[in-house]
Amino acid sequence: MIGVLFDGFAYGMLLFLLSVGLSVTLGMMNFVNLAHCAFAMLGGYLTVTLVNRFGWPFLATLPMAFLAAALVSVVFERLLYRKLYRATDLDQVLLTIGLAFMSIATAAYIFGTVHQSAPTPSFLRGSIEYFGINFGVYRLFLVAVGLAVTLVLVLTLEYTRFGQQVRAAVDNQRMARGLGINVDATFAATFALGSGLAGLGGALAIEIVGLDPSFALTYLVYVLIVVSVGGLGSILGSFIAAVLIGVSDIAGKYYVPEVGAFLIYLVMILLLMWRPAGLFGKR
Amino acid sequence: MFKKVLGIGAFAAAALFAGAATAQQGPIKIGIILPYSGQFADAATQMDNAIKLFVKQNGDTVAGRKIEFIRKDVGGIAPDVAKRLAQELVVRDGVDILTGFVLTPNAIAAGDVSDQAKKFMVVMNAATSIITTKSPYMVRTSLTTPQINEALGKWAATKGGVKKVYTMASDYGPGLDAEGGFSRAFKEAGGEVIGSVKMAVANPDFSAYVQRAKDLNPEGIYVFVPGGAQPPAFGKALSERGIDPKKIKVFGQGEITDDAALKSMGDAALGIITGFHYDPNHKSAKNDAFVKAFNAEYKRNPDFFSVGGWDGMQLIYDVLKKTGGKTDAQGLVDAAKGSKWESPRGPISIDPETRDIIQDVYIRRVEKVDGKVVNVEFDKVEAVKDPVKERMKK
């Protein structure tokens, strides 16, 4: 039982790391970014390349995955996304799903369609046993990273000047400009933060779920579920939603494998019927 | 769309009668239908590379006639597209032979064209048992899923030292076929299946399934998951849950320990026992030469897709030699029946009754050799026929 809970929690942390960036961009900036997982894939491929081709240690590649995804996303934000901030949802969806498909083709062209892996250091492998329960070491690591990211994000967005600027820019752009906030720069930075987190999540996901060019679409479903269940724009909501989905997924597969993989959709439906705006949705 | 297909079909039929009357001269045309793009592109690449290598080594002239290839991309699981491409190849391009086919639905769809247009067809991978019954002009040079899994199931119960297994398979056609074959043969040989789980096909995390298997405490676990990202994910779940394949025996079909999967699993894979028809580490002069040439050309080991393509080409060349370059389907398929040759995978032959491949199924264990984690063959089941069609005869 505790083992199942732990596995679910760790899986939830992975989902959280993958989706929290979208919660930031979609929730805070109202931008429907279906290319979110493409940035995650970028982080993943960077880690694979650095580890396998250049012999970097796995842990050292993680900040690089964050930075690379953040930097690339700023370029896209300046060139493409910015023009569509006030466009309709449909326009945003079309642009970003197109980008997702392009990223799949690009990844397949550069890296081939073969499944990629990045060996983790030996101290992150295997499992340790407490009271007869196996805790995967890598999962413990995921939980630690997930909690740290949550803490940093909540503190940044709630208590720093940057966080206040973001919230002001989102709530009332004209007023924010009037107060001397550089709204463009704030949006770019927010977008970079969200995509960087996706890159980090992509790099961390390799060990659990692997990486191939279809990553950009495969995990989009999970990410959208987490964000919609959590409620747009709420970091804490995404966190709780990710844990709920992770635990119900793992528990479902363990106790009722016949419906196992369907259970997360059931949980999503029930939660959204109860709270249509998501657990912590404001709108 | 439907009208268009119908139109092509009618045109195809008309053109065929016309084509059959006038014997073709000039080059022999071979149409290759493969998923060059999309999710299965890697399989297509591995297979096509073997085809190219075969032609490079054996020349592009057989029985005095030049060989010409026309390649078509089917893009994935798309039987309607495969059928349309096969029709186009036959009608517009006038091919004499259809080949390729990584995926079962595509092979079945093109099988109809082979049957109606009377074209020799060589299936180089698609592994569902019944495919070859779709056309009397079809031959297979790869494997059938029951062939491998029933051989493995019987072996596990008789020589594997395991009487109680738990089976885990992805919930889709090939998974159900493979698990069904293994369980059937395992039970027939006196074993007991103590439980079974069907897992979602697109399943990223196996920890819960593996934990449940462990809690039931079986002597062995049988597993089938689609190749690609899933085998390593499964292997990692095994090691994380503390299942040691050296204690609880883990059985599966060969893809779960292919090159990419082993690289990603590392030591976690040690001890996993698989049944399969080909591995680049198979020890024979023929295979050594094949692997070396393949690596020299493409910087990568060949896999079972490659060997299926290689042997498909071998068969096509052999039968064309036997018919003296004549390409009528009946002549070619008659020449193929009962063919025997030495493949990189070992001795193989074509069953004259079912036109399916007869081959040895190797039992391999993952071991560390010279610091590398590889599949080591330690036993084999010789000359295995497709068991499903054997039963259909009765």
Boltz contact constraints between the chains, C-beta under 6 A:
constraints:
  - contact:
      token1: [A, 7]
      token2: [B, 207]
      max_distance: 6.0
  - contact:
      token1: [A, 11]
      token2: [B, 205]
      max_distance: 6.0
  - contact:
      token1: [A, 113]
      token2: [B, 41]
      max_distance: 6.0
  - contact:
      token1: [A, 113]
      token2: [B, 42]
      max_distance: 6.0
  - contact:
      token1: [A, 114]
      token2: [B, 42]
      max_distance: 6.0
  - contact:
      token1: [A, 114]
      token2: [B, 260]
      max_distance: 6.0
  - contact:
      token1: [A, 115]
      token2: [B, 228]
      max_distance: 6.0
  - contact:
      token1: [A, 115]
      token2: [B, 229]
      max_distance: 6.0
  - contact:
      token1: [A, 115]
      token2: [B, 260]
      max_distance: 6.0
  - contact:
      token1: [A, 117]
      token2: [B, 264]
      max_distance: 6.0
  - contact:
      token1: [A, 127]
      token2: [B, 240]
      max_distance: 6.0
  - contact:
      token1: [A, 127]
      token2: [B, 242]
      max_distance: 6.0
  - contact:
      token1: [A, 134]
      token2: [B, 241]
      max_distance: 6.0
  - contact:
      token1: [A, 134]
      token2: [B, 242]
      max_distance: 6.0
  - contact:
      token1: [A, 136]
      token2: [B, 240]
      max_distance: 6.0
  - contact:
      token1: [A, 209]
      token2: [B, 204]
      max_distance: 6.0
  - contact:
      token1: [A, 209]
      token2: [B, 233]
      max_distance: 6.0
  - contact:
      token1: [A, 210]
      token2: [B, 229]
      max_distance: 6.0
  - contact:
      token1: [A, 210]
      token2: [B, 232]
      max_distance: 6.0
  - contact:
      token1: [A, 210]
      token2: [B, 233]
      max_distance: 6.0
  - contact:
      token1: [A, 212]
      token2: [B, 229]
      max_distance: 6.0
  - contact:
      token1: [A, 250]
      token2: [B, 208]
      max_distance: 6.0
  - contact:
      token1: [A, 253]
      token2: [B, 208]
      max_distance: 6.0
  - contact:
      token1: [A, 253]
      token2: [B, 209]
      max_distance: 6.0
  - contact:
      token1: [A, 254]
      token2: [B, 208]
      max_distance: 6.0
  - contact:
      token1: [A, 254]
      token2: [B, 212]
      max_distance: 6.0
  - contact:
      token1: [A, 257]
      token2: [B, 197]
      max_distance: 6.0
  - contact:
      token1: [A, 261]
      token2: [B, 200]
      max_distance: 6.0
